[in-house]
């Protein structure tokens, strides 16, 4: 749907706020940040590093990462933790999402998986 037939978001004084048009939700959404800075992650973020494994690992990255994808190719549940948030991925399932900036991910697995981070 066209972006130009949607209302933009305004503050209490009717001034436009920092925002972007989300084609998935078909509406404008605020750009959020912290410490006075805006934070915006564009779809199509750059794939940075991919790896495979079948055991527990903590991967640490030299800079901020914002997205994570994992495919459980094994026969047992696996878990991963980013920024203190733990998710479970069942055998044969995948998971991908954007996260607030992170520099490490911990994966607990006993069978095969494939993973990738986005910068």
C-alpha positions as CSV (number, residue, x, y, z in Angstrom):
1,X,0.0,0.0,0.0
2,X,1.2,3.5,-0.6
3,X,2.9,5.3,2.2
4,X,1.5,8.7,1.2
5,X,-2.1,7.9,2.2
6,X,-1.2,7.2,5.8
7,X,-1.1,9.8,8.6
8,X,2.3,10.5,10.1
9,X,2.9,10.4,13.9
10,X,2.9,13.8,15.7
11,X,3.8,14.7,19.2
12,X,1.5,16.5,21.7
13,X,2.4,19.9,20.1
14,X,1.5,18.5,16.6
15,X,5.1,18.4,15.5
16,X,6.1,15.3,13.4
17,X,8.4,12.9,15.3
18,X,11.2,10.8,13.9
19,X,9.5,7.9,12.1
20,X,9.6,5.5,9.2
21,X,7.0,3.7,7.1
22,X,6.8,0.0,7.9
23,X,5.6,-1.8,4.8
24,X,4.8,-4.9,6.8
25,X,2.4,-3.2,9.3
26,X,1.4,-0.6,6.7
27,X,1.8,2.3,9.0
28,X,4.3,4.8,10.3
29,X,6.3,3.8,13.4
30,X,8.4,5.9,15.7
31,X,12.2,5.5,15.5
32,X,13.3,4.8,19.0
33,X,16.7,5.4,20.6
34,X,18.4,6.2,23.9
35,X,20.7,8.8,25.3
36,X,19.5,11.4,22.8
37,X,20.2,9.3,19.7
38,X,17.8,7.7,17.3
39,X,18.1,4.0,16.6
40,X,17.0,2.6,13.3
41,X,17.6,-0.8,11.7
42,X,16.7,-1.1,8.1
43,X,15.4,-4.3,6.7
44,X,18.1,-5.9,4.6
45,X,20.7,-5.4,7.4
46,X,24.1,-6.8,6.4
47,X,24.8,-10.5,7.1
48,X,28.0,-10.5,9.1
49,X,29.0,-14.0,10.2
50,X,27.6,-17.5,9.8
51,X,28.7,-20.7,11.5
52,X,27.6,-24.3,12.2
53,X,27.9,-26.3,15.3
54,X,26.5,-29.2,17.5
55,X,27.6,-28.2,21.0
56,X,27.5,-25.4,23.5
57,X,29.2,-22.2,22.5
58,X,29.4,-18.5,23.4
59,X,30.3,-16.4,20.4
60,X,31.6,-12.9,21.0
61,X,31.7,-10.3,18.3
62,X,34.0,-7.3,17.8
63,X,31.2,-4.9,17.4
64,X,27.4,-4.6,17.8
65,X,25.1,-7.0,16.1
66,X,21.4,-6.5,15.7
67,X,19.9,-9.6,14.1
68,X,20.2,-13.3,14.8
69,X,19.0,-16.4,12.8
70,X,19.4,-20.0,13.8
71,X,18.2,-23.3,12.3
72,X,17.9,-26.4,14.4
73,X,19.0,-29.2,12.1
74,X,19.3,-31.7,15.0
75,X,17.0,-34.0,16.9
76,X,16.9,-32.2,20.3
77,X,15.8,-28.7,21.5
78,X,18.4,-26.0,21.5
79,X,18.4,-22.7,23.3
80,X,20.2,-19.4,22.7
81,X,20.6,-16.4,24.9
82,X,21.0,-12.8,23.8
83,X,21.0,-9.8,26.2
84,X,19.7,-12.1,29.0
85,X,16.7,-13.3,26.8
86,X,16.6,-17.1,26.2
87,X,14.7,-18.7,23.4
88,X,14.1,-22.4,22.7
89,X,14.2,-23.7,19.1
90,X,12.6,-27.1,18.5
91,X,14.2,-29.7,16.1
92,X,13.5,-28.8,12.4
93,X,12.5,-25.2,13.3
94,X,14.2,-21.9,12.7
95,X,14.2,-18.6,14.5
96,X,15.2,-15.1,13.3
97,X,14.7,-11.7,14.8
98,X,16.2,-8.3,15.4
99,X,17.4,-7.4,18.9
100,X,18.7,-4.4,20.7
101,X,22.5,-4.2,20.1
102,X,24.4,-7.2,21.4
103,X,28.0,-8.4,21.3
104,X,27.6,-12.1,22.2
105,X,25.2,-15.0,21.9
106,X,25.3,-18.2,23.9
107,X,23.9,-21.4,22.3
108,X,23.2,-24.6,24.2
109,X,22.9,-27.5,21.8
110,X,23.6,-31.2,21.7
111,X,22.9,-31.7,18.0
112,X,23.4,-29.8,14.7
113,X,22.5,-26.2,14.0
114,X,23.3,-23.3,11.7
115,X,23.5,-19.7,12.9
116,X,24.1,-16.2,11.5
117,X,24.3,-12.7,12.9
118,X,23.4,-9.4,11.3
119,X,25.3,-6.1,11.6
